[in-house]
Each structure stands twice: as structure tokens, then as C-alpha cells.
Amino acid sequence: MKHRIVVLGAGYAGAYTAGNLARRLSPEDTEITVVNAVPEFVQRLRLHRFAAGGEIRAPKLTDVFAGTGIRLRVARVTAVAPETRVVAVADADGGGLLRYDTLVYALGSHVADHGVPGVAEHAFDVAARPSALRLRARLDDLDTRGGGGAVVVVGDGLTGIETAAEIAEARPGLSVTLVARGELGARLSAGGRAHLRRACDRLGIDVREHGCVEAVEATRVLCADGTALASDATVWAAGFAVDPLAAAAGLEVTENGQMVVDRTMRSVSHSNVYAVGDSVCAIGGNGLPLPMSCSSAGSTGRQAIDAIVGRLTGRKIPLTELVYTFNHISLGRRDGILQPVDDDAQAKPAYVGGREAALVKAGVVRVALWATVHPTYGLPRRRHRPAAAPEAVKDPSWGASGEDAPVAA
């Protein structure tokens, strides 16, 4: 009987993990299934550019996994039953159940509305391709009117800053306001903050610092100080939250829903479950949780891969360095900020700005895409075989396993 590995989610962390497991484990003894809600790989790092009007690739996952033997199931995960090792999914045909011996939880994150009224009804976001596409259509509509329009971006994290800058540069006919909860660029060095302010001035972005949004309406944003900002398109970028499925399944999670794991990304409550990317609370070498980022997706994915391969094949498990050393911020196509951080995750005094930083950020994004969509690069001639058959599990009481998914041959 083959050891069944099911990977939930095919974002940067999930697709990378699945592809590399396929590279390193023998298909004679292992079966890898990836479950993802959409059939394409989504370049989340570039969705702000896509929303502003740029074109980005959306590779088909069948092409990404071609030649790996990975089974792809395009479906939405509805429940996880770790006690019986079953995942429930829903798709156009009604869905079904998938059994696993090892589960990799990589369902990522989505926009957090923080309970602010009107966000779900009236705001746009760039956390997923469909929502970015809706924002793009709205911006196109505003541009075709010829009289301009007002765009309000709420949130001064990396996503909010990059989105405001991209829209302001790509669509100069629109007015862009960025609402910052505190001081703009508070996580940057003094030089980095000054560079960011100059960029906002150059792009014509109206920055509202120390702003607390209390409600979002169809045509305006209401702030706690009584200010009402006119808005034809409100972009919500005030943080991210993880899917509640892990908590609902009884897996041990943090207060914000991220899975609690050991140093190898294995769940502390269920030893055959691993978590990677935004879904995991991974403690870095500095003793602090890694931030939700592409960098964290890579390091947690590498650690989970090594742990799964090591445990299945009886090999020593190497420990991946879990560090976060830079913040990369794009400010349109030709400007950016590269901000090094210290062991306490605080900005170092020096920073790199301008065209050089923009090129570094573009390179990071290209490498992340390449590493994800080329899982068979460097495929070894002899892949590792599991040391033992998986432990038997009682049949789940709430149904039989789902049908086999198509194989990316």
C-alpha cells in the first residue's frame, strides 16, 4: 500500500512543498495529491500589479505538476478529520473525501476585516485573483469615465503601500489616498521612511496617518475622528487572517488560528499533520513568529519537506534556518525599498532605495515563481523509498474516500 500524502493548498508554500516531495520520494511507494480551489497557480505577490492593470502569469497547475505524478484535485476543502485522517472537499461534482497518511496544511490566508462594518459588502482586496480582478474592473470603469475617481487604500503594511503605489503610478488620472493606522512606514528605518514619503509625494498619494477606519460605505470611508473620505473604490489591506478549518478540526492552533508546530513544522497535537506558509506559527531563530511572507513560505516548506522525507525514509532530519532578514517593498515599477532587519525584527539603520531595490524585489518575485513552477528541476535519478508501510487507520465513520484525482503524468 502506498503512503498517501495530501497537500491542501497550492500557493507558494503548498505547490513548492508538493513538487519537492515528488522529486525526493519514490512514486512506487508514495502517492501525492494536491487539493486547490482553483486550477491555476496564483502569483499573490503580484496581484496588486494585476489589479492596477498589469499582466501576470497564471500557470495551470496541471502544467506545473506535469511529469511529477502528482494528483491534482480542484476543489474547496470543507473539513479535516485528523483522528481518522480524512479530508472533505467540495467541487462542481459535489465533492467527496480523501484519505491521507501524511497531511500538509497550506491553505494560506485571506483578508481580515477586523469586524469593521461594510468591508465585506463594499471593499475590494488583492488577496486572491478573483478579488483583484474585480478591483481591476472597477478601476477600468473609473478610468473610462474620464473625470477621474477616488481610490482609498486602507492599511499601511507592505500590501497596502505596494497597492497604493502601483495604482497611483499605473492610473495617474485617479486620486489615491493611503490610510495608515500609525506613522507611515513605522517598520522602516528613518532613511527608509523618508524615502517612502518622497515616493508618495512623487506619485501624488495623499497619506492619512494615525487613521482608524470605523466603517466602509459604498462611496466613502468613515474614520474614528469623524473624517469621511470620498471613495469610488476602497481597497482593504489592513491585515490577513487564516482559514478556521484547522481550529475546527481540533488541531492545536494559536489565538489567530495558525497551527502550532514543533521545529520541523509537524503539528504538536497530531503527528501526521504538517503546516507551511501563512497557515503555520513557525518560531524563527530569534524566538519570534515568522511573518506571513513568501520568504516564510519557502523556509517552512523546506523544513517540512526534509522532515517528511526523513521520517518516511529513516534519514536524519536537517533543520532549516528560520530567519527573516529583509522587507522588500515595491513602489511602482521603477522604485522600491529594501530594508534589512536585525535579530529582533527591527529595522537596521541602512536601507537600499530606488531602482536597485525595485530590481531586487522583481528578482525575488521571479525566483519565487520559477522555483514553484519547476518542481522537477534537478530531479534525482534515484528517489528515496519509505522505510515502512503506513500505520493502519480505522475507516472514517462519516463516509468513504473520494474518487481518485487526475494524475499529472
C-alpha positions as CSV (number, residue, x, y, z in Angstrom):
1,M,0.0,0.0,0.0
2,K,1.4,3.4,-1.0
3,H,1.9,6.1,1.6
4,R,-0.7,8.8,0.8
5,I,0.4,12.4,1.1
6,V,-2.3,15.1,0.7
7,V,-1.3,18.7,0.4
8,L,-4.1,21.3,1.0
9,G,-3.4,24.4,-1.0
10,A,-1.2,25.2,-4.0
11,G,0.1,28.6,-3.3
12,Y,3.8,29.4,-2.9
13,A,4.2,27.1,0.1
14,G,1.9,24.2,-0.9
15,A,2.9,23.9,-4.6
16,Y,6.6,24.2,-3.7
17,T,6.3,21.5,-0.9
18,A,4.3,19.1,-3.1
19,G,6.6,19.4,-6.1
20,N,9.7,18.8,-4.0
21,L,8.2,15.9,-2.2
22,A,7.5,14.4,-5.6
23,R,11.2,15.0,-6.5
24,R,12.5,13.2,-3.4
25,L,10.1,10.3,-2.8
26,S,9.7,7.2,-4.9
27,P,6.4,7.1,-6.8
28,E,6.4,3.3,-6.3
29,D,5.7,3.8,-2.6
30,T,4.1,7.2,-2.3
31,E,1.1,8.9,-3.7
32,I,0.8,12.7,-3.6
33,T,-2.5,14.6,-4.0
34,V,-2.8,18.3,-4.1
35,V,-6.1,20.0,-3.4
36,N,-6.6,23.5,-4.6
37,A,-9.7,25.7,-5.0
38,V,-8.7,27.0,-8.5
39,P,-6.9,25.3,-11.3
40,E,-4.1,27.9,-11.7
41,F,-1.1,28.9,-9.6
42,V,-1.8,32.4,-8.3
43,Q,1.1,34.8,-8.0
44,R,-0.2,36.5,-4.9
45,L,3.0,38.7,-4.7
46,R,1.9,40.4,-7.9
47,L,-1.8,40.7,-7.5
48,H,-1.5,44.4,-6.7
49,R,0.1,44.9,-10.1
50,F,-2.6,42.8,-11.7
51,A,-5.3,44.9,-10.1
52,A,-3.7,48.1,-11.3
53,G,-3.8,46.9,-14.9
54,G,-0.6,44.9,-15.4
55,E,-0.4,41.4,-16.8
56,I,0.9,38.5,-14.7
57,R,1.2,34.8,-15.5
58,A,-1.3,32.3,-14.0
59,P,0.2,28.9,-14.9
60,K,-2.1,25.9,-15.0
61,L,-1.4,23.6,-12.1
62,T,-1.6,20.6,-14.4
63,D,1.3,22.1,-16.3
64,V,3.2,22.9,-13.1
65,F,2.9,19.3,-11.9
66,A,3.3,17.7,-15.3
67,G,5.8,14.8,-15.1
68,T,5.7,14.6,-11.3
69,G,3.0,12.0,-10.9
70,I,1.2,14.4,-8.5
71,R,-2.6,14.0,-8.5
72,L,-4.5,17.3,-8.7
73,R,-8.0,17.8,-7.2
74,V,-9.5,21.1,-8.0
75,A,-11.9,21.5,-5.1
76,R,-12.5,23.5,-1.9
77,V,-11.6,22.0,1.4
78,T,-14.6,21.9,3.7
79,A,-13.4,19.9,6.7
80,V,-10.4,18.0,8.1
81,A,-10.8,14.9,10.4
82,P,-7.3,14.3,11.8
83,E,-8.4,11.5,14.0
84,T,-9.5,9.4,11.0
85,R,-7.1,11.0,8.5
86,V,-9.8,12.2,6.1
87,V,-10.3,15.5,4.2
88,A,-13.7,16.5,2.9
89,V,-13.8,18.5,-0.3
90,A,-16.5,20.2,-2.4
91,D,-16.3,20.7,-6.2
92,A,-18.6,21.1,-9.2
93,D,-19.5,17.4,-9.0
94,G,-20.5,17.6,-5.3
95,G,-17.2,16.7,-3.7
96,G,-16.0,13.7,-1.7
97,L,-13.5,12.5,0.8
98,L,-9.8,12.0,0.6
99,R,-7.8,9.7,3.0
100,Y,-4.3,10.5,3.9
101,D,-1.3,9.1,5.8
102,T,0.5,12.4,5.9
103,L,-1.2,15.8,5.6
104,V,0.4,19.1,4.6
105,Y,-1.8,22.0,5.6
106,A,-1.0,25.0,3.3
107,L,-4.3,26.8,3.0
108,G,-2.7,30.2,3.4
109,S,-4.5,33.4,4.5
110,H,-7.2,35.8,3.4
111,V,-8.1,39.4,4.2
112,A,-9.0,40.2,7.8
113,D,-11.9,42.7,8.1
114,H,-11.4,43.0,11.9
115,G,-15.1,43.3,12.2
116,V,-15.3,46.7,10.5
117,P,-18.8,47.2,9.1
118,G,-19.1,47.4,5.3
119,V,-15.7,45.8,4.4
120,A,-17.3,42.6,3.1
121,E,-20.0,44.5,1.2
122,H,-18.1,47.4,-0.2
123,A,-14.4,47.0,-0.1
124,F,-12.0,45.4,-2.7
125,D,-8.8,43.5,-1.9
126,V,-5.8,41.9,-3.6
127,A,-5.5,38.7,-1.6
128,A,-6.9,36.5,-4.4
129,R,-7.1,36.6,-8.1
130,P,-10.9,36.9,-8.4
131,S,-11.0,39.9,-5.9
132,A,-8.0,41.5,-7.7
133,L,-9.9,41.1,-11.0
134,R,-13.0,42.8,-9.5
135,L,-10.8,45.7,-8.4
136,R,-9.2,45.9,-11.8
137,A,-12.6,46.1,-13.5
138,R,-13.7,48.8,-11.1
139,L,-10.6,50.9,-11.8
140,D,-11.1,50.4,-15.6
141,D,-14.6,51.7,-15.2
142,L,-13.4,54.8,-13.3
143,D,-10.8,55.5,-16.0
144,T,-13.3,55.3,-18.8
145,R,-15.4,57.9,-17.2
146,G,-12.7,60.5,-18.0
147,G,-13.4,62.5,-14.9
148,G,-11.1,60.6,-12.6
149,G,-12.1,59.0,-9.4
150,A,-11.1,58.5,-5.8
151,V,-9.3,55.4,-4.5
152,V,-8.8,54.8,-0.8
153,V,-6.4,52.1,0.3
154,V,-6.8,51.2,4.0
155,G,-3.7,49.7,5.6
156,D,0.0,50.7,5.6
157,G,1.6,47.2,5.7
158,L,3.6,46.1,2.7
159,T,0.4,45.1,0.7
160,G,-1.3,48.5,1.3
161,I,1.8,50.5,0.4
162,E,2.5,48.5,-2.7
163,T,-1.1,48.6,-3.9
164,A,-1.4,52.4,-3.4
165,A,1.9,53.0,-5.2
166,E,1.0,50.6,-8.1
167,I,-2.4,52.2,-8.7
168,A,-1.1,55.7,-8.4
169,E,1.7,55.1,-11.0
170,A,-0.4,53.0,-13.4
171,R,-3.5,55.2,-13.3
172,P,-2.5,58.8,-12.8
173,G,-6.0,60.0,-13.6
174,L,-7.2,58.6,-10.3
175,S,-6.6,60.2,-6.9
176,V,-5.2,57.8,-4.3
177,T,-5.4,58.1,-0.6
178,L,-3.5,55.8,1.8
179,V,-4.8,55.4,5.3
180,A,-2.1,54.5,7.8
181,R,-3.0,53.3,11.3
182,G,0.2,54.8,12.7
183,E,3.2,56.6,11.3
184,L,3.7,55.8,7.6
185,G,6.5,53.2,7.3
186,A,6.8,52.7,11.0
187,R,8.6,49.4,10.5
188,L,11.3,51.1,8.3
189,S,14.5,52.9,9.3
190,A,14.5,56.7,9.4
191,G,16.0,56.7,5.9
192,G,13.5,54.2,4.6
193,R,10.6,56.2,6.0
194,A,11.9,59.4,4.3
195,H,12.3,57.5,1.0
196,L,8.7,56.2,1.3
197,R,7.4,59.7,1.9
198,R,9.2,61.1,-1.1
199,A,7.8,58.3,-3.2
200,C,4.2,59.0,-2.0
201,D,4.7,62.7,-2.8
202,R,6.1,61.9,-6.3
203,L,3.2,59.6,-7.0
204,G,0.6,62.1,-5.6
205,I,-0.6,59.7,-2.9
206,D,-2.4,61.5,-0.1
207,V,-1.3,59.9,3.2
208,R,-3.5,60.0,6.2
209,E,-1.5,58.9,9.2
210,H,-3.0,57.7,12.6
211,G,-6.2,56.9,10.9
212,C,-8.7,54.4,12.4
213,V,-11.4,53.3,10.0
214,E,-14.7,52.6,11.6
215,A,-16.8,51.7,8.6
216,V,-16.7,51.4,4.8
217,E,-19.7,52.5,2.8
218,A,-20.3,52.4,-1.0
219,T,-19.0,55.9,-1.6
220,R,-16.9,56.8,1.4
221,V,-14.7,55.6,4.3
222,L,-15.6,56.7,7.8
223,C,-12.8,57.4,10.3
224,A,-12.9,57.5,14.1
225,D,-12.1,61.2,14.2
226,G,-15.2,62.0,12.2
227,T,-13.5,62.3,8.8
228,A,-15.3,61.0,5.8
229,L,-13.1,60.1,2.8
230,A,-14.9,60.1,-0.5
231,S,-14.1,56.8,-2.3
232,D,-15.1,55.3,-5.6
233,A,-13.1,52.2,-4.8
234,T,-12.0,51.2,-1.3
235,V,-9.1,48.7,-1.1
236,W,-8.9,46.9,2.2
237,A,-5.3,45.9,3.0
238,A,-5.4,46.1,6.8
239,G,-4.1,42.6,7.6
240,F,-4.6,38.9,7.0
241,A,-6.3,36.0,8.8
242,V,-6.0,32.3,8.3
243,D,-8.7,29.8,7.5
244,P,-10.6,28.4,10.6
245,L,-10.5,24.8,9.3
246,A,-7.5,23.8,11.4
247,A,-9.1,25.0,14.6
248,A,-12.4,23.4,13.7
249,A,-10.6,20.1,13.1
250,G,-9.3,20.1,16.7
251,L,-5.7,20.7,15.7
252,E,-3.8,22.9,18.2
253,V,-3.7,26.5,17.0
254,T,-2.7,29.9,18.2
255,E,-5.2,32.6,19.1
256,N,-5.2,33.8,15.5
257,G,-5.8,30.3,14.1
258,Q,-2.3,29.4,12.9
259,M,-1.2,25.8,13.6
260,V,1.2,25.2,16.5
261,V,4.1,23.1,15.3
262,D,7.4,21.7,16.5
263,R,10.7,22.8,15.0
264,T,10.1,20.5,12.0
265,M,6.7,22.0,11.1
266,R,4.8,19.0,12.5
267,S,1.6,19.6,14.5
268,V,2.2,19.3,18.2
269,S,-1.3,17.7,18.6
270,H,-1.3,15.4,15.5
271,S,2.0,13.8,14.5
272,N,1.0,13.1,10.9
273,V,0.0,16.7,10.1
274,Y,2.4,19.4,8.9
275,A,1.8,23.1,8.2
276,V,3.6,25.5,6.0
277,G,3.3,29.1,4.8
278,D,0.8,31.5,6.3
279,S,-1.1,28.7,8.0
280,V,1.7,27.9,10.5
281,C,3.0,29.6,13.6
282,A,6.7,29.0,13.0
283,I,9.1,30.3,15.6
284,G,12.3,31.7,14.0
285,G,15.8,31.6,15.2
286,N,15.2,34.9,17.1
287,G,12.4,33.4,19.1
288,L,9.7,35.3,17.3
289,P,7.0,34.0,15.0
290,L,7.9,34.3,11.3
291,P,5.8,36.9,9.5
292,M,3.3,35.9,6.8
293,S,5.5,36.2,3.7
294,C,6.9,34.4,0.6
295,S,10.2,34.0,2.4
296,S,8.5,32.2,5.3
297,A,6.6,30.0,2.8
298,G,10.0,28.9,1.4
299,S,11.7,28.2,4.7
300,T,8.8,26.4,6.4
301,G,8.2,24.4,3.2
302,R,11.8,23.3,3.0
303,Q,11.7,22.3,6.7
304,A,8.5,20.3,6.2
305,I,9.9,18.6,3.1
306,D,13.1,17.5,5.0
307,A,11.0,16.3,8.0
308,I,8.5,14.3,5.9
309,V,11.3,12.7,3.8
310,G,13.4,12.0,6.8
311,R,10.7,10.4,8.9
312,L,9.4,8.3,6.0
313,T,12.8,7.0,4.9
314,G,14.6,6.8,8.3
315,R,17.0,9.5,7.5
316,K,18.3,12.3,9.8
317,I,16.2,15.4,9.6
318,P,18.2,18.6,8.9
319,L,17.0,21.8,10.5
320,T,16.3,24.6,8.0
321,E,17.4,28.1,9.2
322,L,14.2,30.0,10.0
323,V,15.2,33.7,9.6
324,Y,13.6,36.8,8.3
325,T,16.2,39.3,7.2
326,F,14.6,41.8,4.8
327,N,11.5,43.7,3.9
328,H,11.1,44.2,0.2
329,I,8.6,46.9,-0.9
330,S,7.9,47.8,-4.5
331,L,6.8,51.4,-5.1
332,G,5.6,51.1,-8.7
333,R,7.7,49.7,-11.5
334,R,10.9,51.8,-11.0
335,D,11.2,52.4,-7.3
336,G,11.4,50.4,-4.1
337,I,12.8,49.9,-0.7
338,L,15.0,47.0,0.6
339,Q,15.0,47.2,4.4
340,P,17.3,44.9,6.3
341,V,16.1,43.9,9.8
342,D,18.0,42.7,12.8
343,D,17.6,39.6,15.0
344,D,14.8,41.3,16.9
345,A,12.9,42.0,13.6
346,Q,13.7,45.7,14.0
347,A,14.8,47.8,11.0
348,K,18.6,48.3,10.7
349,P,19.7,51.9,10.0
350,A,20.8,51.3,6.4
351,Y,18.4,50.6,3.5
352,V,18.5,50.4,-0.2
353,G,16.1,52.5,-2.2
354,G,15.2,53.4,-5.8
355,R,15.7,51.5,-9.0
356,E,18.2,49.0,-7.4
357,A,15.6,48.0,-4.7
358,A,12.9,47.7,-7.4
359,L,15.1,45.3,-9.4
360,V,15.9,43.2,-6.3
361,K,12.2,42.9,-5.5
362,A,11.4,41.9,-9.1
363,G,14.1,39.3,-9.0
364,V,12.7,37.9,-5.7
365,V,9.3,37.5,-7.3
366,R,10.7,35.9,-10.4
367,V,12.7,33.4,-8.4
368,A,9.7,32.5,-6.2
369,L,7.6,31.9,-9.3
370,W,10.4,29.8,-11.0
371,A,11.0,27.7,-8.0
372,T,7.3,26.9,-7.7
373,V,6.5,26.1,-11.3
374,H,9.6,24.0,-11.9
375,P,9.3,21.3,-9.3
376,T,11.1,18.7,-11.4
377,Y,14.3,20.8,-11.9
378,G,17.3,18.7,-10.7
379,L,15.1,15.6,-10.4
380,P,17.4,12.9,-8.9
381,R,17.8,9.7,-10.7
382,R,17.0,7.6,-7.6
383,R,14.4,8.8,-5.3
384,H,14.1,7.7,-1.7
385,R,11.7,4.9,-0.7
386,P,9.8,4.9,2.6
387,A,11.2,2.6,5.2
388,A,7.8,1.1,6.3
389,A,4.2,0.9,5.3
390,P,1.8,3.5,6.8
391,E,0.0,2.7,10.0
392,A,-3.5,1.3,9.5
393,V,-6.4,3.6,10.4
394,K,-10.0,2.7,11.1
395,D,-12.4,3.6,8.4
396,P,-13.9,7.0,9.0
397,S,-17.5,7.0,10.3
398,W,-18.6,9.9,8.1
399,G,-18.0,8.4,4.6
400,A,-15.8,6.6,2.2
401,S,-12.8,8.1,0.4
402,G,-13.3,10.2,-2.6
403,E,-12.6,9.2,-6.2
404,D,-9.0,9.3,-7.5
405,A,-7.9,12.6,-8.8
406,P,-6.3,13.1,-12.2
407,V,-2.6,12.4,-12.3
408,A,-0.2,15.0,-13.8
409,A,1.6,12.4,-15.9
